[in-house]
Amino acid sequence: MGVKAALPRYELYFYNVVLCMAMLWAARWIFDVSSSNSNRKTFKTSVQSGWHYSGRKMDTADVEWMMWFSTFREHIIFALSGHVIFAKICTLLAPQLRSLVFMVYGLLAVFTSMGWAYVTLILSHCVLLYSISLVKLRWLCFVAGLTTLATFKMEPFISWQAGFVTGSFELRPLLFYSGCGFTILRCLSFALENCERKDGNYSILELLKYNFYLPFFYFGPIMTFDKFYTQQANNPSLTRKDGEMWNISIQALLNLGVIIIVAVILHFMYILTIPSDMKLLKHISDWALVGLAYLNLVYDWVKAAVMFGVINTVSRLDHLDPPKPPKCITMLYVFSETHFDRGINDFLCNYVYNYLGGKHDNVLDELIASLCTFGITALWLGPSWVVFIWAFLNCFGLNFELWTTKFFTMEPFISIEMAISESMSRRIRAVFNAFNFWTIVLCNVLALNSLEFANLVAKRLFLKGFPFTTITVMFVTYCLIQLIKERERRQALIDDPDPIPPPPPPTDPSSARTDPQPVDPNKQKAE
């Protein structure tokens, strides 16, 4: 109930005005803090010289962003450009061999950047998991895959395997762990799909084609083997839809524009460095602190969207249909849609969460499925106390949403909701969603920044800032939730333009109208 309930236009205008004013106010505070504290000791290592004509320094605290779009930009452009050129030549001359050409180019690129010992290590893991997949026991494939993944997350196995890679290339440590981690997940996806195949087995060549596709090899996203094999790489039809190349070009230009905008923002607001200076944080206003926490999550989403967007643009040129970029944190107010990597999210949902949770309407099945899902997620991210706390909070939030949904479909709540208008139901639900929104923000700030920063934000928002800061921030968040719901309402009308007549009064709680609180988190954050 509530997703198609319209609100008065003047009310939505009011929400837009409040939200814009609040964001500009918080941004002004962060800008002032960045300008007046640019010479602090904690800033000297991460706030460095930027564009000369801007007259300002640049926040370089995010190593991953600087690697992609500054330090090693030429290396990445060279590798991806070579892939595009070879793929285009192969598509014109021998389209039936394009997946094999992708594999050969990927192998050569990995060999050139990491050496023969690393390629041998990757191949040994591929052969091991392929051999186990021939047994066609799903549980055995899981045990082997997760055990292999654990060897890249725990000592002394990490140091032993890292010893195979030598050289002075600065990116080697990062490429080692990312390439190995994504290889294990791809091999596990292949093994599980092979278990489901009834007639025979996939060949090991198909696994190597899947794993050594260069755009996905080092940094993802994960495309499950069934999609890569049956729908994409072995698809003989290479025709494009009308306007597809235009859309790809627009997406590439959009990614370039976002990269420039982010670079400009990092010159004027040091949103990545400020959270590391706890002494400075204690002296800034509540609004600046809350805005800083929110902008950190928005930045991380933008980074993921741009990085995956660049890779997805290349893969779309290869006639693939890669996983979409993550959903913006601004649009999230339920745990069941929270994720920053849609590829890993799809992987976990396909093979773990949906497999164990079924229809996600049973509390016990949902609990078991979510515990297993976040257990694997914690292993993927690397076991640590921060990761464990993050996984526990997200797992609890996901299950709590299901418990709450079931609780409020009981009497007398369902009768009360049926007695009020849909627009009022939407307003009431938005109030609860506002608190849920900040729970999601704090959980992810914990993972992206630090436990100390998340703890400080929570105290200033709910304890020291109560009641003024708490009520004000929640009201602004309420305005944001209503705008999100309005966008969802309009999208629902586009997807289903036929008006839905109101249902008759329910005779039992199971037939009552409910707001579409998702219970199938196909977009749960699993990065």
Disulfide bonds with the S-S distance in Angstrom:
none
